[in-house]
Amino acid sequence: MSEHSTYEVLRQIADSWGLLAMLVLWVGFALWAFRPGAKRHHEDAANMIFKDDSNGE
């Protein structure tokens, strides 16, 4: 197998299976972020900047 054909094979794998793998990962991360159990974590992160606030004093 020459270098040129190796490159072509790797490019075809990346074009097909690589794209599919990235899509599956993206969907998995999106589902993980928007799962019902994550609501408390998101609220904690959103209110974290106000944690040490002493009402403007």
VOBA-1610 file (N, C-alpha, C; in pm, whole numbers, padded with zeros to 5 digits, always signed):
BEGIN
Met+00085-00118+00000Met+00000+00000+00000Met+00090+00124+00000Ser+00070+00210-00094Ser+00153+00330-00102Ser+00100+00438-00008Glu+00181+00542+00011Glu+00140+00651+00100Glu+00014+00720+00050His+00002+00733-00080His-00115+00801-00137His-00242+00723-00107Ser-00238+00591-00122Ser-00359+00514-00098Ser-00391+00508+00052Thr-00289+00508+00138Thr-00313+00512+00282Thr-00385+00641+00319Tyr-00340+00751+00264Tyr-00405+00880+00289Tyr-00551+00876+00245Glu-00576+00822+00128Glu-00713+00816+00077Glu-00803+00732+00167Val-00752+00620+00215Val-00831+00534+00303Val-00861+00607+00433Leu-00760+00668+00492Leu-00782+00740+00618Leu-00877+00857+00599Arg-00870+00923+00486Arg-00961+01034+00460Arg-01105+00986+00445Gln-01124+00875+00378Gln-01260+00820+00365Gln-01317+00780+00501Ile-01234+00721+00585Ile-01280+00683+00719Ile-01317+00807+00798Ala-01233+00910+00791Ala-01261+01033+00865Ala-01386+01102+00811Asp-01405+01100+00680Asp-01522+01165+00621Asp-01653+01096+00658Ser-01651+00966+00670Ser-01776+00895+00699Ser-01791+00866+00848Trp-01705+00784+00903Trp-01718+00741+01042Trp-01681+00852+01140Gly-01588+00938+01101Gly-01551+01049+01188Gly-01667+01146+01206Leu-01736+01174+01098Leu-01852+01262+01106Leu-01963+01199+01190Leu-01984+01071+01173Leu-02085+01001+01252Leu-02048+01002+01401Ala-01921+00980+01431Ala-01877+00980+01570Ala-01895+01118+01634Met-01861+01224+01560Met-01879+01360+01613Met-02027+01391+01636Leu-02114+01345+01548Leu-02257+01367+01563Leu-02309+01294+01687Val-02268+01170+01706Val-02311+01092+01823Val-02263+01159+01952Leu-02138+01205+01954Leu-02086+01273+02073Leu-02163+01401+02100Trp-02192+01478+01997Trp-02265+01605+02014Trp-02404+01578+02072Val-02473+01481+02019Val-02607+01448+02070Val-02597+01399+02214Gly-02496+01319+02245Gly-02478+01272+02382Gly-02452+01385+02479Phe-02365+01480+02441Phe-02337+01594+02528Phe-02460+01682+02546Ala-02538+01701+02440Ala-02659+01783+02450Ala-02761+01717+02542Leu-02778+01587+02529Leu-02872+01517+02617Leu-02823+01519+02761Trp-02693+01509+02783Trp-02637+01514+02918Trp-02661+01651+02982Ala-02644+01757+02904Ala-02660+01892+02958Ala-02806+01923+02990Phe-02899+01871+02913Phe-03040+01904+02930Phe-03120+01795+03000Arg-03051+01705+03068Arg-03123+01601+03141Arg-03194+01662+03261Pro-03304+01603+03305Pro-03381+01661+03417Pro-03300+01673+03546Gly-03210+01583+03574Gly-03134+01586+03697Gly-03029+01697+03703Ala-03003+01763+03592Ala-02900+01867+03587Ala-02955+02005+03624Lys-03083+02016+03647Lys-03143+02148+03674Lys-03080+02214+03795Arg-03060+02139+03903Arg-03002+02196+04024Arg-02860+02245+03999His-02783+02170+03921His-02645+02211+03891His-02643+02339+03809His-02735+02351+03713His-02741+02471+03631His-02783+02593+03713Glu-02877+02573+03803Glu-02920+02683+03889Glu-02807+02726+03983Asp-02734+02629+04038Asp-02620+02661+04124Asp-02514+02740+04048Ala-02486+02699+03925Ala-02387+02769+03844Ala-02433+02910+03808Ala-02562+02926+03781Ala-02615+03057+03744Ala-02613+03154+03862Asn-02632+03103+03983Asn-02637+03189+04102Asn-02503+03197+04175Met-02401+03131+04125Met-02271+03128+04191Met-02210+03267+04206Ile-02233+03357+04111Ile-02174+03490+04117Ile-02234+03574+04230Phe-02352+03534+04279Phe-02419+03608+04386Phe-02393+03546+04524Lys-02315+03439+04530Lys-02296+03363+04652Lys-02234+03448+04765Asp-02132+03526+04732Asp-02063+03607+04834Asp-02111+03751+04838Asp-02222+03779+04774Asp-02276+03915+04770Asp-02339+03949+04906Ser-02300+04062+04960Ser-02353+04104+05090Ser-02445+04225+05074Asn-02534+04218+04977Asn-02635+04321+04950Asn-02574+04460+04932Gly-02465+04468+04857Gly-02405+04598+04822Gly-02324+04663+04931Glu-02301+04598+05041Glu-02225+04658+05150Glu-02078+04625+05140
//
